[in-house]
Amino acid sequence: MIEVDRSSILSWQKCPRDDYYSRHFGGRGIERVRKNLPQVFGSAFHSGAENLLAGDVEGAVAKANIYLDLAFSVEAVDLEEKQTAYAVAEQKAIAEGLTRGWWAYDGERFLRDFEVLEVEQEGRAELTEGMTLMFRPDALVRERSSGDLYIVSWKTASTFGQYTVNQISSDMQSMSEVWGRENQDANDKMKIEGVLYLFCVKGQRKMDDYLGFKTQNTPLAYCWKRSGPTPDEDEYAWTYGWATEELNEKTGKLVQTKLGKGWRKFPVWEVYPGGVKQWIDDLASQRITPRHINALEGVFPQSMPVSRRADEIESWRRQVVAQEERIQEALAKVEFVQETGAPIDHALDRQFPQHTARCFDYMSRCQFYECCFTPAVKADPLASGLYQIRVPNHPSEKGSDD
């Protein structure tokens, strides 16, 4: 039985060598011992999302924080040592800010409009004889007004713009999870209208010259403060500069204004009375300067449903089946060479070539970079200490009980 999921399908399309290391090396594939911060944060947020869709905000915050505490305590996050203590507090503040912020900005409206039917339910569907698709949608919801069904997909992103909108218009998730859930049970056929993407913008990670390491740029966790004669007279703002409603006659653009002297940037969790919880409540109520702008509007862009035509989804299924059949043929040729005891370098180059244009994406490096370009690691990735046998993504995956 051949088992695939969205991650494995994309790994080949990204780079065949990535696919070999992540799915087939050593029989199951390997992965980094220490994950990058965005990956860990995304998993932490998703761990709390189940509670969030049930209206349990405190439970969602607690689960996300527990996940982050555990990840950092076992050194599963790839960070410089000097960043770690600060990063724990910062990432927990952002996770709490996103969770409380989404609920305050859109959560109650969402649950009024949609009935949550399933959350994080594992599924399997047969792509073709002998080939199974594994999937786990974030949620399945029913629109109360129309009765239409949608898959929900949470997306934590550093930024949001037209590029993001363009990306999701062809995102595989709008086909794989829709097709999978529709075909999971022959006795429980359903029609799913599409995928509802819920974006949560966590801000870009940039170098802080004062601290000497990277921090997240987000109004969820950082504020501007001007100290008053007493703590009760301290002033706070969620941004240093913003556009006014006045039009510049020369440029035709809105006039920009700034806070001025005496303001300094601080972590919300350290200086704001009531911490992140009160900060998010005050942002949602627009009690923080500039009050005429809703700070949460840019953090939670309007959710967007993406629907795909039936012929598009069927075309995707055919391509996945053909792609996996080619991979199995390529793997058989590599394994044949391996059984002879000869080096497999030439076979890998032919069957699982490197797509070097994808070694670096958006300032991040492929997790198998050392496997490809560091001879000692390439010779034995597991002995290097950088990699471990891959933990199965799905409980039903072959080898998940090992």
Secondary structure, DSSP 8 states (H G I E B T S, - for coil): -EEE-HHHHHHHHH-HHHHIIIIIGGGT-EEESSB-HHHHHHHHHHHHHHHHTTT-HHHHHHHHHHHHHHHHHTT-B---HHHHHHHHHHHHHHHHHHHHHHIIIIIHHHHHHEEEEEES--EEEEEETTEEEEE--SEEEEETTT--EEEEEEEEES--SHHHHHHHHT-THHHHHHHHHHTS-TTS---EEEEEEEEEE--EEEEETTTTEEEEE-TTTEEEEE--SSGGG-EEES-SEEEEEEE-TTT-SEEEEE--TT-EEEEHHHHSTTHHHHHHHHHHTT-SBSTTS-GGGTTS---EEE---HHHHHHHHHHHHHHHHHHHHHHHHHHHHHHTT---HHHHHHHS---GGGSEETTEE-TTHHHHH-HHHHH-TTTTTSEEE---SSTTSTTTT-
